[in-house]
């Protein structure tokens, strides 16, 4: 029983460490807004849209022309 508990705790800790490796990003819009996003935003070259997850985990899109700057936060 104790061995199973240690294995479970090891897996949980490893998962949390891997999740912590994801760098959040900040998008600065041309109209002065700042968007904090989870992970790295994805740019669709065909449509010009940037897809990202907001701080609540919802997927959002914004036109690349509306973004002034994208920067990484953290580590």
C-alpha positions as CSV (number, residue, x, y, z in Angstrom):
1,X,0.0,0.0,0.0
2,X,2.8,2.4,0.9
3,X,4.6,1.6,-2.3
4,X,1.6,2.5,-4.4
5,X,1.1,5.7,-2.5
6,X,4.8,6.7,-3.2
7,X,4.4,5.9,-6.9
8,X,1.2,8.0,-7.1
9,X,2.8,10.9,-5.4
10,X,5.9,10.7,-7.7
11,X,3.6,10.8,-10.8
12,X,1.6,13.7,-9.4
13,X,4.8,15.7,-8.6
14,X,6.2,15.0,-12.1
15,X,3.0,16.1,-13.7
16,X,3.0,19.4,-11.8
17,X,6.6,20.0,-12.6
18,X,6.0,19.5,-16.3
19,X,3.0,21.8,-16.2
20,X,5.1,24.5,-14.5
21,X,7.5,24.4,-17.5
22,X,5.0,26.1,-19.8
23,X,5.8,29.8,-20.2
24,X,2.9,32.2,-20.2
25,X,3.0,35.0,-22.7
26,X,1.8,38.6,-22.7
27,X,0.2,40.1,-25.8
28,X,0.3,43.9,-26.1
29,X,-2.4,45.2,-28.5
30,X,-2.1,48.3,-30.6
31,X,-5.0,49.9,-28.7
32,X,-3.2,49.6,-25.4
33,X,-4.7,46.4,-23.9
34,X,-2.5,43.7,-22.3
35,X,-3.6,40.1,-22.6
36,X,-2.0,37.4,-20.4
37,X,-2.2,34.0,-22.1
38,X,-1.4,30.4,-21.0
39,X,1.4,28.9,-23.0
40,X,2.6,30.0,-26.4
41,X,0.0,31.5,-28.7
42,X,-0.3,29.9,-32.2
43,X,-0.2,32.0,-35.3
44,X,-2.2,30.8,-38.4
45,X,-0.3,32.1,-41.3
46,X,-3.2,31.6,-43.7
47,X,-5.8,33.6,-41.8
48,X,-3.6,35.9,-39.8
49,X,-5.3,34.9,-36.6
50,X,-3.5,34.3,-33.3
51,X,-5.1,31.6,-31.2
52,X,-4.4,31.5,-27.4
53,X,-5.9,30.4,-24.1
54,X,-6.9,33.1,-21.7
55,X,-6.2,32.9,-18.0
56,X,-9.5,31.1,-17.5
57,X,-8.5,28.4,-20.0
58,X,-10.9,29.5,-22.8
59,X,-9.6,29.5,-26.3
60,X,-9.6,33.0,-27.9
61,X,-8.5,34.5,-31.2
62,X,-7.3,37.9,-32.2
63,X,-6.1,39.3,-35.6
64,X,-2.3,39.5,-35.9
65,X,-2.6,43.1,-37.1
66,X,-4.0,44.1,-33.7
67,X,-1.0,42.8,-31.8
68,X,2.0,45.2,-31.2
69,X,4.2,42.8,-29.2
70,X,4.3,39.3,-27.8
71,X,6.6,38.5,-24.9
72,X,7.4,35.5,-22.7
73,X,6.8,35.6,-18.9
74,X,8.7,33.8,-16.2
75,X,11.5,31.2,-16.3
